[in-house]
Amino acid sequence: TATITTANYSIGYLNVPQVSLAANATIALTDSGKHYYSTSASNLTLTVADNSAVSWPVGTSFIVVNRGTGNITVAPAAGVSLYLAGNSTSASRVLTTYNLATCLNLAANVWMISGSGLV
């Protein structure tokens, strides 16, 4: 419950902050709700850490944008399940060039990924 006394307040998400992806990386809790952006010509790996390393709240999400000529592999760390929407097999997923994907945490160590250009 909230009481708003001034009409100049904005409520909700107004933007999706950017995190540069120029080298292999592991997603940090502080990057929740942000988008990883790459223009790299090299193939990169973005790793989703397990709950023993990062206490992911259910509902945590992030976006991956690939505007480079290299592919980005979104890889689950040991103990993490990463499911492509519409597929019941957990595996690393490759985001090909000029595509975008969203990852969503559903439960401890359970993630879904969906988007264009995922293999």
C-alpha positions, -999 to +999 in steps of 0.1 A: +000+000+000+013+034-009+001+070-007+013+093-034+010+129-027+027+144-058+019+137-094+056+137-105+064+102-094+072+074-118+065+038-108+079+007-124+109-001-146+118+028-168+148+013-185+170-018-188+205-008-179+234-021-200+263-042-190+291-045-216+300-080-226+335-080-242+350-111-226+337-143-209+318-135-178+296-149-150+264-131-143+264-111-110+234-105-088+239-068-092+232-073-130+197-086-124+172-068-145+199-055-169+210-065-204+244-078-214+254-062-247+281-075-271+295-063-304+324-087-302+338-106-332+349-133-308+327-162-294+319-155-257+305-174-228+281-159-202+278-183-172+248-185-149+261-193-114+244-217-091+226-207-060+254-217-037+276-190-053+248-164-059+215-162-040+192-157-070+157-146-060+130-163-079+120-139-107+155-127-114+159-119-151+184-106-175+186-100-213+215-109-236+219-089-268+243-100-295+251-074-321+286-088-328+298-113-354+307-139-327+283-161-309+274-159-272+270-192-253+247-188-222+260-217-200+246-230-168+272-236-141+274-271-126+241-278-107+221-252-128+194-262-152+189-239-182+159-248-204+151-234-238+114-224-239+095-253-255+123-278-248+126-301-218+164-306-220+187-285-199+218-274-218+240-244-228+224-223-254+241-204-282+228-169-291+238-163-327+246-129-342+221-100-342+197-117-318+183-112-283+173-136-255+158-133-220+166-155-190+143-160-161+149-177-128+120-200-118+133-217-087+166-225-071+190-234-099+162-235-125+163-210-154+144-206-187+158-189-218+138-176-247+145-154-277+155-153-313+186-169-327+190-195-299+204-229-308 
